[in-house]
Each structure stands twice: as structure tokens, then as C-alpha cells.
Amino acid sequence: VASGLGTGLSVAVPNQSISSKVRVVPLAGFPSILIGALWRGKTTPLLQVFLDELQVRAKQMAKPQP
């Protein structure tokens, strides 16, 4: 979108900057979503890194915004 290639829709990510080339149009009335991970078998090192990063991001998003 910032490159002029059309329109897009995204979610607001806390602490993430938005390009000045993009116009934000808030859409009220949508509930929060839960993100989870489900797998079968043992965790691999790659999966564990993903799960650890997911937890870090969730904690960052849960912090109160100034």
C-alpha cells in the first residue's frame, strides 16, 4: 500500500510505527482475537523458538500503552 500498489487491510500492532504514506482508518466494534499454537508430537528446536517468540510478543502487547 505504501508503494502505491492498491489497498490493504491489517491489524493495529501495539508499538509498531505506521508509514506516513498510509492512511489509518480505524474500524470500531471488532472483538479481540486469541492466537494459539497446536502441534502433534514433540517440539522441535524451531517450534520452540517460535513459541518463545510468541510469548515475548504477547507480553509486549499486554503492557499498558502510555
All heavy atoms as a GROMACS GRO file, in nm:
protein
  488
    1VAL      N    1   0.084  -0.119   0.000
    1VAL     CA    2   0.000   0.000   0.000
    1VAL      C    3   0.088   0.124   0.000
    1VAL      O    4   0.063   0.218  -0.075
    1VAL     CB    5  -0.096  -0.001   0.120
    1VAL    CG1    6  -0.169   0.131   0.134
    1VAL    CG2    7  -0.196  -0.115   0.108
    2ALA      N    8   0.191   0.125   0.083
    2ALA     CA    9   0.279   0.243   0.091
    2ALA      C   10   0.350   0.267  -0.041
    2ALA      O   11   0.391   0.379  -0.069
    2ALA     CB   12   0.380   0.225   0.204
    3SER      N   13   0.362   0.164  -0.123
    3SER     CA   14   0.427   0.178  -0.254
    3SER      C   15   0.329   0.215  -0.364
    3SER      O   16   0.366   0.222  -0.481
    3SER     CB   17   0.496   0.047  -0.290
    3SER     OG   18   0.596   0.017  -0.196
    4GLY      N   19   0.202   0.236  -0.327
    4GLY     CA   20   0.102   0.276  -0.426
    4GLY      C   21   0.046   0.161  -0.507
    4GLY      O   22  -0.003   0.181  -0.618
    5LEU      N   23   0.049   0.041  -0.453
    5LEU     CA   24   0.003  -0.076  -0.528
    5LEU      C   25  -0.138  -0.121  -0.491
    5LEU      O   26  -0.170  -0.238  -0.507
    5LEU     CB   27   0.103  -0.191  -0.509
    5LEU     CG   28   0.244  -0.162  -0.559
    5LEU    CD1   29   0.337  -0.277  -0.525
    5LEU    CD2   30   0.243  -0.135  -0.708
    6GLY      N   31  -0.219  -0.033  -0.438
    6GLY     CA   32  -0.357  -0.071  -0.408
    6GLY      C   33  -0.396  -0.044  -0.265
    6GLY      O   34  -0.336   0.039  -0.197
    7THR      N   35  -0.496  -0.117  -0.220
    7THR     CA   36  -0.547  -0.101  -0.084
    7THR      C   37  -0.512  -0.224  -0.003
    7THR      O   38  -0.483  -0.330  -0.057
    7THR     CB   39  -0.700  -0.082  -0.083
    7THR    OG1   40  -0.760  -0.196  -0.142
    7THR    CG2   41  -0.740   0.041  -0.159
    8GLY      N   42  -0.516  -0.209   0.128
    8GLY     CA   43  -0.486  -0.321   0.215
    8GLY      C   44  -0.560  -0.310   0.346
    8GLY      O   45  -0.614  -0.206   0.380
    9LEU      N   46  -0.564  -0.420   0.417
    9LEU     CA   47  -0.629  -0.425   0.547
    9LEU      C   48  -0.536  -0.500   0.640
    9LEU      O   49  -0.480  -0.604   0.604
    9LEU     CB   50  -0.763  -0.498   0.537
    9LEU     CG   51  -0.842  -0.515   0.664
    9LEU    CD1   52  -0.889  -0.379   0.715
    9LEU    CD2   53  -0.961  -0.605   0.641
   10SER      N   54  -0.516  -0.446   0.758
   10SER     CA   55  -0.426  -0.508   0.854
   10SER      C   56  -0.483  -0.489   0.994
   10SER      O   57  -0.590  -0.432   1.011
   10SER     CB   58  -0.288  -0.444   0.843
   10SER     OG   59  -0.196  -0.509   0.929
   11VAL      N   60  -0.411  -0.536   1.091
   11VAL     CA   61  -0.448  -0.515   1.230
   11VAL      C   62  -0.353  -0.414   1.292
   11VAL      O   63  -0.239  -0.400   1.247
   11VAL     CB   64  -0.445  -0.648   1.311
   11VAL    CG1   65  -0.548  -0.744   1.259
   11VAL    CG2   66  -0.307  -0.710   1.307
   12ALA      N   67  -0.399  -0.344   1.394
   12ALA     CA   68  -0.314  -0.249   1.466
   12ALA      C   69  -0.224  -0.329   1.560
   12ALA      O   70  -0.271  -0.404   1.645
   12ALA     CB   71  -0.400  -0.152   1.544
   13VAL      N   72  -0.095  -0.314   1.542
   13VAL     CA   73   0.002  -0.383   1.626
   13VAL      C   74   0.061  -0.281   1.723
   13VAL      O   75   0.119  -0.182   1.679
   13VAL     CB   76   0.114  -0.447   1.541
   13VAL    CG1   77   0.216  -0.516   1.630
   13VAL    CG2   78   0.055  -0.545   1.440
   14PRO      N   79   0.045  -0.303   1.853
   14PRO     CA   80   0.099  -0.208   1.951
   14PRO      C   81   0.249  -0.188   1.932
   14PRO      O   82   0.322  -0.281   1.898
   14PRO     CB   83   0.070  -0.275   2.086
   14PRO     CG   84  -0.046  -0.365   2.058
   14PRO     CD   85  -0.025  -0.413   1.917
   15ASN      N   86   0.293  -0.065   1.954
   15ASN     CA   87   0.434  -0.027   1.945
   15ASN      C   88   0.493  -0.041   1.805
   15ASN      O   89   0.613  -0.047   1.789
   15ASN     CB   90   0.519  -0.105   2.046
   15ASN     CG   91   0.473  -0.087   2.188
   15ASN    OD1   92   0.439   0.023   2.228
   15ASN    ND2   93   0.470  -0.194   2.263
   16GLN      N   94   0.411  -0.048   1.704
   16GLN     CA   95   0.458  -0.060   1.566
   16GLN      C   96   0.432   0.071   1.494
   16GLN      O   97   0.321   0.123   1.496
   16GLN     CB   98   0.382  -0.174   1.496
   16GLN     CG   99   0.443  -0.220   1.367
   16GLN     CD  100   0.574  -0.295   1.387
   16GLN    OE1  101   0.603  -0.341   1.494
   16GLN    NE2  102   0.650  -0.304   1.284
   17SER      N  103   0.534   0.125   1.429
   17SER     CA  104   0.515   0.252   1.359
   17SER      C  105   0.444   0.228   1.226
   17SER      O  106   0.452   0.119   1.168
   17SER     CB  107   0.650   0.320   1.336
   17SER     OG  108   0.732   0.239   1.255
   18ILE      N  109   0.375   0.331   1.179
   18ILE     CA  110   0.300   0.323   1.054
   18ILE      C  111   0.358   0.425   0.957
   18ILE      O  112   0.385   0.539   0.994
   18ILE     CB  113   0.150   0.351   1.079
   18ILE    CG1  114   0.094   0.245   1.174
   18ILE    CG2  115   0.072   0.353   0.948
   18ILE    CD1  116  -0.044   0.273   1.223
   19SER      N  117   0.376   0.385   0.834
   19SER     CA  118   0.432   0.473   0.732
   19SER      C  119   0.345   0.597   0.714
   19SER      O  120   0.222   0.589   0.719
   19SER     CB  121   0.442   0.397   0.599
   19SER     OG  122   0.473   0.486   0.494
   20SER      N  123   0.409   0.709   0.690
   20SER     CA  124   0.334   0.832   0.665
   20SER      C  125   0.263   0.826   0.529
   20SER      O  126   0.178   0.910   0.500
   20SER     CB  127   0.428   0.952   0.670
   20SER     OG  128   0.527   0.941   0.568
   21LYS      N  129   0.295   0.726   0.448
   21LYS     CA  130   0.232   0.709   0.318
   21LYS      C  131   0.102   0.628   0.327
   21LYS      O  132   0.036   0.605   0.227
   21LYS     CB  133   0.326   0.638   0.222
   21LYS     CG  134   0.453   0.715   0.194
   21LYS     CD  135   0.544   0.636   0.103
   21LYS     CE  136   0.672   0.710   0.076
   21LYS     NZ  137   0.761   0.631  -0.012
   22VAL      N  138   0.068   0.584   0.448
   22VAL     CA  139  -0.051   0.501   0.469
   22VAL      C  140  -0.151   0.577   0.554
   22VAL      O  141  -0.115   0.638   0.655
   22VAL     CB  142  -0.012   0.369   0.539
   22VAL    CG1  143  -0.134   0.287   0.573
   22VAL    CG2  144   0.084   0.289   0.451
   23ARG      N  145  -0.275   0.574   0.514
   23ARG     CA  146  -0.382   0.638   0.592
   23ARG      C  147  -0.449   0.532   0.677
   23ARG      O  148  -0.494   0.428   0.628
   23ARG     CB  149  -0.485   0.702   0.500
   23ARG     CG  150  -0.596   0.772   0.576
   23ARG     CD  151  -0.686   0.853   0.485
   23ARG     NE  152  -0.739   0.775   0.375
   23ARG     CZ  153  -0.869   0.747   0.359
   23ARG    NH1  154  -0.957   0.794   0.445
   23ARG    NH2  155  -0.909   0.678   0.256
   24VAL      N  156  -0.457   0.556   0.807
   24VAL     CA  157  -0.518   0.463   0.901
   24VAL      C  158  -0.666   0.496   0.914
   24VAL      O  159  -0.702   0.612   0.939
   24VAL     CB  160  -0.449   0.470   1.039
   24VAL    CG1  161  -0.521   0.380   1.139
   24VAL    CG2  162  -0.303   0.433   1.027
   25VAL      N  163  -0.750   0.397   0.896
   25VAL     CA  164  -0.894   0.413   0.913
   25VAL      C  165  -0.939   0.310   1.017
   25VAL      O  166  -0.957   0.192   0.985
   25VAL     CB  167  -0.970   0.391   0.780
   25VAL    CG1  168  -1.119   0.407   0.799
   25VAL    CG2  169  -0.917   0.484   0.671
   26PRO      N  170  -0.953   0.351   1.143
   26PRO     CA  171  -0.993   0.255   1.246
   26PRO      C  172  -1.134   0.200   1.221
   26PRO      O  173  -1.223   0.273   1.179
   26PRO     CB  174  -0.992   0.338   1.375
   26PRO     CG  175  -0.914   0.461   1.343
   26PRO     CD  176  -0.931   0.485   1.196
   27LEU      N  177  -1.149   0.073   1.244
   27LEU     CA  178  -1.280   0.007   1.231
   27LEU      C  179  -1.322  -0.038   1.370
   27LEU      O  180  -1.267  -0.132   1.426
   27LEU     CB  181  -1.271  -0.113   1.136
   27LEU     CG  182  -1.224  -0.083   0.994
   27LEU    CD1  183  -1.207  -0.212   0.916
   27LEU    CD2  184  -1.320   0.010   0.924
   28ALA      N  185  -1.416   0.031   1.428
   28ALA     CA  186  -1.462   0.001   1.564
   28ALA      C  187  -1.557  -0.117   1.565
   28ALA      O  188  -1.618  -0.152   1.464
   28ALA     CB  189  -1.531   0.124   1.622
   29GLY      N  190  -1.569  -0.179   1.682
   29GLY     CA  191  -1.669  -0.283   1.701
   29GLY      C  192  -1.622  -0.424   1.676
   29GLY      O  193  -1.702  -0.518   1.677
   30PHE      N  194  -1.493  -0.446   1.654
   30PHE     CA  195  -1.442  -0.580   1.632
   30PHE      C  196  -1.384  -0.634   1.762
   30PHE      O  197  -1.309  -0.565   1.830
   30PHE     CB  198  -1.334  -0.582   1.523
   30PHE     CG  199  -1.389  -0.560   1.386
   30PHE    CD1  200  -1.399  -0.432   1.333
   30PHE    CD2  201  -1.431  -0.668   1.310
   30PHE    CE1  202  -1.450  -0.411   1.207
   30PHE    CE2  203  -1.482  -0.647   1.183
   30PHE     CZ  204  -1.492  -0.519   1.131
   31PRO      N  205  -1.416  -0.758   1.798
   31PRO     CA  206  -1.363  -0.814   1.922
   31PRO      C  207  -1.215  -0.850   1.907
   31PRO      O  208  -1.165  -0.867   1.796
   31PRO     CB  209  -1.447  -0.940   1.943
   31PRO     CG  210  -1.488  -0.980   1.805
   31PRO     CD  211  -1.504  -0.850   1.729
   32SER      N  212  -1.147  -0.862   2.020
   32SER     CA  213  -1.008  -0.909   2.019
   32SER      C  214  -1.005  -1.054   1.974
   32SER      O  215  -1.104  -1.126   1.984
   32SER     CB  216  -0.948  -0.900   2.160
   32SER     OG  217  -0.946  -0.766   2.202
   33ILE      N  218  -0.889  -1.097   1.924
   33ILE     CA  219  -0.875  -1.236   1.883
   33ILE      C  220  -0.769  -1.304   1.968
   33ILE      O  221  -0.679  -1.239   2.021
   33ILE     CB  222  -0.839  -1.251   1.734
   33ILE    CG1  223  -0.704  -1.183   1.705
   33ILE    CG2  224  -0.948  -1.195   1.646
   33ILE    CD1  225  -0.649  -1.216   1.570
   34LEU      N  226  -0.779  -1.432   1.982
   34LEU     CA  227  -0.679  -1.512   2.051
   34LEU      C  228  -0.591  -1.579   1.948
   34LEU      O  229  -0.638  -1.621   1.842
   34LEU     CB  230  -0.745  -1.618   2.138
   34LEU     CG  231  -0.833  -1.568   2.252
   34LEU    CD1  232  -0.901  -1.686   2.321
   34LEU    CD2  233  -0.750  -1.490   2.351
   35ILE      N  234  -0.463  -1.588   1.977
   35ILE     CA  235  -0.368  -1.656   1.890
   35ILE      C  236  -0.312  -1.773   1.969
   35ILE      O  237  -0.272  -1.757   2.085
   35ILE     CB  238  -0.255  -1.561   1.846
   35ILE    CG1  239  -0.313  -1.445   1.766
   35ILE    CG2  240  -0.151  -1.637   1.764
   35ILE    CD1  241  -0.212  -1.339   1.730
   36GLY      N  242  -0.307  -1.886   1.907
   36GLY     CA  243  -0.256  -2.004   1.975
   36GLY      C  244  -0.174  -2.091   1.883
   36GLY      O  245  -0.164  -2.064   1.763
   37ALA      N  246  -0.113  -2.191   1.940
   37ALA     CA  247  -0.033  -2.286   1.862
   37ALA      C  248  -0.069  -2.427   1.905
   37ALA      O  249  -0.085  -2.455   2.024
   37ALA     CB  250   0.115  -2.260   1.885
   38LEU      N  251  -0.084  -2.514   1.809
   38LEU     CA  252  -0.120  -2.653   1.835
   38LEU      C  253  -0.034  -2.740   1.745
   38LEU      O  254  -0.018  -2.711   1.626
   38LEU     CB  255  -0.268  -2.675   1.804
   38LEU     CG  256  -0.322  -2.815   1.823
   38LEU    CD1  257  -0.320  -2.854   1.970
   38LEU    CD2  258  -0.464  -2.824   1.770
   39TRP      N  259   0.024  -2.843   1.798
   39TRP     CA  260   0.107  -2.933   1.720
   39TRP      C  261   0.095  -3.073   1.776
   39TRP      O  262   0.050  -3.093   1.887
   39TRP     CB  263   0.253  -2.888   1.720
   39TRP     CG  264   0.316  -2.893   1.856
   39TRP    CD1  265   0.389  -2.995   1.910
   39TRP    CD2  266   0.306  -2.794   1.958
   39TRP    NE1  267   0.426  -2.966   2.038
   39TRP    CE2  268   0.376  -2.842   2.070
   39TRP    CE3  269   0.245  -2.669   1.967
   39TRP    CZ2  270   0.387  -2.770   2.188
   39TRP    CZ3  271   0.256  -2.598   2.084
   39TRP    CH2  272   0.327  -2.648   2.193
   40ARG      N  273   0.138  -3.168   1.697
   40ARG     CA  274   0.137  -3.308   1.740
   40ARG      C  275   0.281  -3.353   1.756
   40ARG      O  276   0.369  -3.313   1.682
   40ARG     CB  277   0.068  -3.394   1.634
   40ARG     CG  278  -0.080  -3.361   1.623
   40ARG     CD  279  -0.145  -3.444   1.519
   40ARG     NE  280  -0.138  -3.585   1.560
   40ARG     CZ  281  -0.199  -3.683   1.497
   40ARG    NH1  282  -0.269  -3.659   1.389
   40ARG    NH2  283  -0.189  -3.806   1.539
   41GLY      N  284   0.303  -3.436   1.853
   41GLY     CA  285   0.437  -3.488   1.875
   41GLY      C  286   0.523  -3.396   1.959
   41GLY      O  287   0.475  -3.306   2.025
   42LYS      N  288   0.653  -3.420   1.952
   42LYS     CA  289   0.748  -3.342   2.030
   42LYS      C  290   0.777  -3.209   1.963
   42LYS      O  291   0.768  -3.196   1.841
   42LYS     CB  292   0.878  -3.420   2.046
   42LYS     CG  293   0.862  -3.548   2.124
   42LYS     CD  294   0.994  -3.620   2.138
   42LYS     CE  295   0.973  -3.750   2.215
   42LYS     NZ  296   1.099  -3.825   2.230
   43THR      N  297   0.813  -3.111   2.045
   43THR     CA  298   0.851  -2.982   1.988
   43THR      C  299   0.992  -2.992   1.930
   43THR      O  300   1.079  -3.057   1.986
   43THR     CB  301   0.849  -2.870   2.093
   43THR    OG1  302   0.935  -2.905   2.200
   43THR    CG2  303   0.710  -2.845   2.146
   44THR      N  304   1.010  -2.929   1.817
   44THR     CA  305   1.142  -2.922   1.755
   44THR      C  306   1.209  -2.794   1.804
   44THR      O  307   1.141  -2.704   1.856
   44THR     CB  308   1.130  -2.918   1.602
   44THR    OG1  309   1.061  -2.797   1.565
   44THR    CG2  310   1.056  -3.038   1.549
   45PRO      N  311   1.339  -2.779   1.786
   45PRO     CA  312   1.404  -2.654   1.824
   45PRO      C  313   1.343  -2.533   1.753
   45PRO      O  314   1.324  -2.428   1.814
   45PRO     CB  315   1.550  -2.675   1.782
   45PRO     CG  316   1.570  -2.823   1.792
   45PRO     CD  317   1.438  -2.882   1.747
   46LEU      N  318   1.308  -2.547   1.625
   46LEU     CA  319   1.246  -2.437   1.552
   46LEU      C  320   1.110  -2.402   1.610
   46LEU      O  321   1.078  -2.284   1.629
   46LEU     CB  322   1.233  -2.473   1.403
   46LEU     CG  323   1.168  -2.367   1.315
   46LEU    CD1  324   1.249  -2.238   1.317
   46LEU    CD2  325   1.155  -2.419   1.173
   47LEU      N  326   1.030  -2.501   1.641
   47LEU     CA  327   0.899  -2.476   1.701
   47LEU      C  328   0.914  -2.409   1.836
   47LEU      O  329   0.840  -2.316   1.869
   47LEU     CB  330   0.820  -2.606   1.714
   47LEU     CG  331   0.685  -2.596   1.786
   47LEU    CD1  332   0.593  -2.498   1.716
   47LEU    CD2  333   0.621  -2.733   1.797
   48GLN      N  334   1.012  -2.450   1.914
   48GLN     CA  335   1.033  -2.391   2.046
   48GLN      C  336   1.070  -2.243   2.034
   48GLN      O  337   1.023  -2.160   2.110
   48GLN     CB  338   1.139  -2.466   2.125
   48GLN     CG  339   1.144  -2.424   2.271
   48GLN     CD  340   1.010  -2.446   2.342
   48GLN    OE1  341   0.956  -2.556   2.343
   48GLN    NE2  342   0.956  -2.340   2.401
   49VAL      N  343   1.153  -2.209   1.937
   49VAL     CA  344   1.188  -2.069   1.913
   49VAL      C  345   1.062  -1.989   1.878
   49VAL      O  346   1.041  -1.879   1.928
   49VAL     CB  347   1.294  -2.056   1.802
   49VAL    CG1  348   1.309  -1.912   1.757
   49VAL    CG2  349   1.427  -2.112   1.848
   50PHE      N  350   0.978  -2.046   1.792
   50PHE     CA  351   0.853  -1.980   1.755
   50PHE      C  352   0.764  -1.958   1.877
   50PHE      O  353   0.711  -1.849   1.899
   50PHE     CB  354   0.778  -2.062   1.649
   50PHE     CG  355   0.641  -2.010   1.619
   50PHE    CD1  356   0.624  -1.896   1.542
   50PHE    CD2  357   0.529  -2.075   1.668
   50PHE    CE1  358   0.497  -1.846   1.515
   50PHE    CE2  359   0.403  -2.027   1.641
   50PHE     CZ  360   0.387  -1.913   1.564
   51LEU      N  361   0.748  -2.060   1.959
   51LEU     CA  362   0.664  -2.048   2.079
   51LEU      C  363   0.720  -1.945   2.177
   51LEU      O  364   0.645  -1.866   2.235
   51LEU     CB  365   0.650  -2.184   2.146
   51LEU     CG  366   0.575  -2.290   2.067
   51LEU    CD1  367   0.583  -2.424   2.139
   51LEU    CD2  368   0.432  -2.250   2.042
   52ASP      N  369   0.852  -1.945   2.194
   52ASP     CA  370   0.915  -1.847   2.283
   52ASP      C  371   0.891  -1.705   2.233
   52ASP      O  372   0.858  -1.616   2.311
   52ASP     CB  373   1.065  -1.874   2.295
   52ASP     CG  374   1.097  -2.004   2.367
   52ASP    OD1  375   1.007  -2.060   2.434
   52ASP    OD2  376   1.212  -2.051   2.355
   53GLU      N  377   0.907  -1.684   2.103
   53GLU     CA  378   0.886  -1.551   2.045
   53GLU      C  379   0.739  -1.510   2.057
   53GLU      O  380   0.709  -1.394   2.084
   53GLU     CB  381   0.930  -1.550   1.899
   53GLU     CG  382   0.921  -1.414   1.834
   53GLU     CD  383   1.012  -1.309   1.896
   53GLU    OE1  384   1.114  -1.345   1.959
   53GLU    OE2  385   0.979  -1.189   1.882
   54LEU      N  386   0.648  -1.602   2.038
   54LEU     CA  387   0.506  -1.574   2.052
   54LEU      C  388   0.475  -1.526   2.194
   54LEU      O  389   0.400  -1.431   2.214
   54LEU     CB  390   0.425  -1.699   2.017
   54LEU     CG  391   0.278  -1.685   1.989
   54LEU    CD1  392   0.252  -1.589   1.873
   54LEU    CD2  393   0.216  -1.820   1.960
   55GLN      N  394   0.536  -1.589   2.293
   55GLN     CA  395   0.516  -1.548   2.432
   55GLN      C  396   0.574  -1.410   2.459
   55GLN      O  397   0.512  -1.329   2.529
   55GLN     CB  398   0.575  -1.650   2.527
   55GLN     CG  399   0.496  -1.779   2.531
   55GLN     CD  400   0.556  -1.882   2.626
   55GLN    OE1  401   0.674  -1.878   2.655
   55GLN    NE2  402   0.472  -1.972   2.674
   56VAL      N  403   0.692  -1.382   2.405
   56VAL     CA  404   0.752  -1.249   2.422
   56VAL      C  405   0.662  -1.142   2.362
   56VAL      O  406   0.635  -1.039   2.424
   56VAL     CB  407   0.893  -1.245   2.356
   56VAL    CG1  408   0.944  -1.102   2.346
   56VAL    CG2  409   0.990  -1.331   2.434
   57ARG      N  410   0.612  -1.167   2.240
   57ARG     CA  411   0.525  -1.069   2.174
   57ARG      C  412   0.396  -1.049   2.253
   57ARG      O  413   0.347  -0.938   2.266
   57ARG     CB  414   0.491  -1.115   2.032
   57ARG     CG  415   0.608  -1.129   1.942
   57ARG     CD  416   0.650  -0.994   1.893
   57ARG     NE  417   0.762  -1.010   1.800
   57ARG     CZ  418   0.797  -0.922   1.712
   57ARG    NH1  419   0.731  -0.809   1.702
   57ARG    NH2  420   0.899  -0.943   1.634
   58ALA      N  421   0.340  -1.157   2.304
   58ALA     CA  422   0.215  -1.147   2.381
   58ALA      C  423   0.236  -1.062   2.506
   58ALA      O  424   0.152  -0.977   2.539
   58ALA     CB  425   0.166  -1.285   2.420
   59LYS      N  426   0.349  -1.078   2.573
   59LYS     CA  427   0.379  -0.997   2.692
   59LYS      C  428   0.397  -0.850   2.655
   59LYS      O  429   0.352  -0.762   2.728
   59LYS     CB  430   0.503  -1.051   2.763
   59LYS     CG  431   0.478  -1.183   2.832
   59LYS     CD  432   0.604  -1.240   2.893
   59LYS     CE  433   0.576  -1.378   2.953
   59LYS     NZ  434   0.698  -1.444   3.001
   60GLN      N  435   0.462  -0.824   2.541
   60GLN     CA  436   0.480  -0.686   2.496
   60GLN      C  437   0.344  -0.622   2.466
   60GLN      O  438   0.321  -0.506   2.499
   60GLN     CB  439   0.567  -0.682   2.371
   60GLN     CG  440   0.712  -0.714   2.394
   60GLN     CD  441   0.790  -0.725   2.263
   60GLN    OE1  442   0.733  -0.735   2.156
   60GLN    NE2  443   0.921  -0.724   2.275
   61MET      N  444   0.256  -0.696   2.403
   61MET     CA  445   0.126  -0.642   2.367
   61MET      C  446   0.037  -0.620   2.488
   61MET      O  447  -0.052  -0.535   2.486
   61MET     CB  448   0.056  -0.733   2.267
   61MET     CG  449   0.126  -0.736   2.132
   61MET     SD  450   0.054  -0.852   2.016
   61MET     CE  451  -0.098  -0.765   1.976
   62ALA      N  452   0.062  -0.694   2.596
   62ALA     CA  453  -0.020  -0.682   2.715
   62ALA      C  454   0.020  -0.563   2.802
   62ALA      O  455  -0.057  -0.522   2.890
   62ALA     CB  456  -0.011  -0.811   2.797
   63LYS      N  457   0.137  -0.504   2.775
   63LYS     CA  458   0.182  -0.390   2.854
   63LYS      C  459   0.092  -0.270   2.826
   63LYS      O  460   0.053  -0.248   2.711
   63LYS     CB  461   0.326  -0.353   2.820
   63LYS     CG  462   0.428  -0.452   2.868
   63LYS     CD  463   0.566  -0.404   2.830
   63LYS     CE  464   0.670  -0.506   2.874
   63LYS     NZ  465   0.806  -0.465   2.832
   64PRO      N  466   0.059  -0.193   2.930
   64PRO     CA  467  -0.023  -0.073   2.907
   64PRO      C  468   0.051   0.026   2.818
   64PRO      O  469   0.172   0.043   2.830
   64PRO     CB  470  -0.042  -0.016   3.048
   64PRO     CG  471   0.011  -0.116   3.144
   64PRO     CD  472   0.093  -0.214   3.069
   65GLN      N  473  -0.022   0.090   2.730
   65GLN     CA  474   0.034   0.189   2.639
   65GLN      C  475   0.034   0.325   2.706
   65GLN      O  476  -0.062   0.359   2.775
   65GLN     CB  477  -0.047   0.196   2.509
   65GLN     CG  478  -0.050   0.064   2.432
   65GLN     CD  479   0.088   0.017   2.393
   65GLN    OE1  480   0.164   0.093   2.338
   65GLN    NE2  481   0.120  -0.107   2.423
   66PRO      N  482   0.143   0.404   2.689
   66PRO     CA  483   0.148   0.537   2.754
   66PRO      C  484   0.047   0.633   2.695
   66PRO      O  485  -0.004   0.623   2.591
   66PRO     CB  486   0.290   0.585   2.724
   66PRO     CG  487   0.344   0.498   2.616
   66PRO     CD  488   0.259   0.375   2.612
   0.00000   0.00000   0.00000
